[in-house]
Amino acid sequence: MKTWTLRGTTTSYVVGVPDHGQWAQLVAWGPDDGLTPVEIVGTEHFVPRADVEPLEYAVRGVRYTAPVDLVVSAPEGTDEFRPVFVEAREGDGLELEFAGAIGLVLHYRMVGDVLERWISVRNDWTDELTLHRHDSAGFVVPGGNTIKYLWGEWNSEFQQASVTLPRGRFTIGSAQGITGHSYSPFLATDGDVAYGVQLAWSGSWEMSADVDTTGLLRIQAGRVSSSHGIALAPGETWESPKAVGACSADGADGLARAFHGYERAQSRKRTPHVLYNSWFATEFDIRAEHQLELARRAASIGVETFVVDDGWFVGRSDDRGGLGDWEVDPQKFPDGLDGFISRLRGLGLDFGLWIEPESVSPKAQLAQDRPEWILRTDRFEPVLVRNQLLLDLSRDDVREFIWSTLDRLLSTYDIKYLKWDANRPRLDSGDQRRDVDGLVVSNLYAILDRLREQHPSVYVEGCAGGGARVDLGMASRVDTLWPSDNTAPLDRLRIQEGFRTGFAPHLMSSWVTDALGTHDGRERSLDFRFHVAMAGVLGIGADLSRWNDEQLKTATRQIEQYKGFRELIADSNVYGLSAGVQYVGAERSVVFLWETGDGNVRGTLPTRPRRVPLAGLDPTKHYRVGEATYPGSYLLQVGIPFDGSADSHCLVVELLD
């Protein structure tokens, strides 16, 4: 067997092709000091050998009874193809090429401790072929059969759960044309070594974990096409989105840190500004003078960017109109948007704007002028969700309309922040003889890439009715992501804990609001709310006109503290603690501790002083926490006190020697 090794920062991935050349298979994957081999011993009965081997990529025709990653059909009816290994190419990564009636290339690239994998399929047949299943990769996991995943719904995204598979199959995904609230494209295992897989795709997708009869776990990840499949003309090549896999000997926390490092490597290094968004204070009732009243208060507590949310454009007094007609409403801004922005600048504030460019309201002028641009299925009325329809972004002219709309707004007005929303799924199938899902997502990515290239100073937040479009495809194209519309402190804490298992803090937009809680409405202090939001990219969404002087003083103090360590939050190693989270940099750490009230009400029974052990420190060094000095070994083993009446703490731990 010929083998190749891809080396990461602390882990390695070894792939091989047997001498017969019929497939590639995993040889080993794991930490360098404990590389975990994968092999099947014994002889097979009743099934082909390929159905029990740890295949890297399984083609229908090479594998039969076990799950396959690629199913292709020809016009005469066959769906079996058997490409044979031709050559390996090494450079920035590794390419393993297989040839036959179809050409198949397996692509590999290691970034830090994260392995990118994707495929390209070439039609070397004489007729058109159809791709029915086309996963990006199949990751063989050397150990563990408990699968961790993230599920949710609107206002309850990123809930953590697990399922143990002695044998069998577990599948999650989205058929909504968008990543979705229900599941995240993320599967992981726990154990001595934690493994995880994510998919970089923002359309319909599917991920499956399968434990076969030998006990071997394999995770498949790929986008989902329509019932017609994807047509591939002779000589044409199709390329999948990337799936990424990572492993860590430091468990779930270490796995999260590996993914965080990968996401930081793809992001722009930008200091996140503290923003104020007026939505929760005003909703659609936007009046320039009222907005300026909020802006003055926001500036007084240290806010740097003021964002006007939904309702700034003509025809938008509620959620039933206006989308698609992106003209500033002169009744809401009598001095024009330029005049409003000028007054914000006078307060020392940058300006940000909400937009939902993929949608259109049925009564909007755009819908009347361009009915062919609305995504619909012949013979049926298009599906209305949240009183809005979708533009058919699979069309290039729609892509250019959306781009020109954004470009006009950003070129006309001094906009520094753009909140891009998407408040409904894509349900109408349209003409499925085209690859609608692929065209829509590719055009979305093209607009975002062009936006970053031609308006590089604009900070972009990705939002989709909360966290319905959080995935690696979006994470590499926007500066931050909105995890949920639920901003209540205890609900949000759980959402953010789930978010951080796969996504880095610099991507986590989080606001302080007055929300009571969808699931857990127990009151928490304003400090608690700030500390939850400061664990990501801090924003304020409360109605500041209702805050008293004491609340404004608290906000000023917390924002000032956040500005002192926000770069560390965005670029650090994250460790979960027994009562909070710790962000560890080279010389400083930031520790957030939260009293959730889930345990015994303190003081009603005898108890010992509560201490929280820290993580990620050097046991041979000394650190200052507030006015006290501790050895690193003490902080790691004994920890810091967490007692008293406060329901949360934010502590800075400084290296002394």
Secondary structure, DSSP 8 states (H G I E B T S, - for coil): -EEEEEE-SSEEEEEEE-TT-S--EEEEEEEGGG--B----S---SS-GGGTS-BSS-BBTTB-SS--SEEEE-TTS------EEEEEEESSSEEEEEESSEEEEEEEEEETTEEEEEEEEEE-SSS-EEEEEE-SEEEEESS--EEEEEE--TT---EEEEEE-SSEEEEEEE-SSS--SSEEEEEEE-SSSEEEEEE--SSSEEEEEEE-TT--EEEEEEE---TT-EEE-TT-EEE---EEEEEETTHHHHHHHHHHHHHHHHS-------EEE-HHHHTT---HHHHHHHHHHHHHTT--EEEE-TT-BTT-SSTTS-TT---B-TTT-TTHHHHHHHHHHHTT-EEEEEE-TTEE-TTSHHHHH-GGGB---TTS----BTTBEEB-TTSHHHHHHHHHHHHHHHHHS---EEEE---S-------TTS-HHHHHHHHHHHHHHHHHHH-TT-EEEE-BTTBTT-SHHHHTTSSEE---S---HHHHHHHHHHHHTTS-GGGBEEEE-----SS------HHHHHHHHHTSEEEE-S-GGG--HHHHHHHHHHHHHHHHHHHHHHSSEEEEETTEEEEE-SSEEEEEEE--S-S--TTSS-----EE---S--TTSEEEETTEEEEHHHHHHT-EE--SS-SEEEEEEEE--
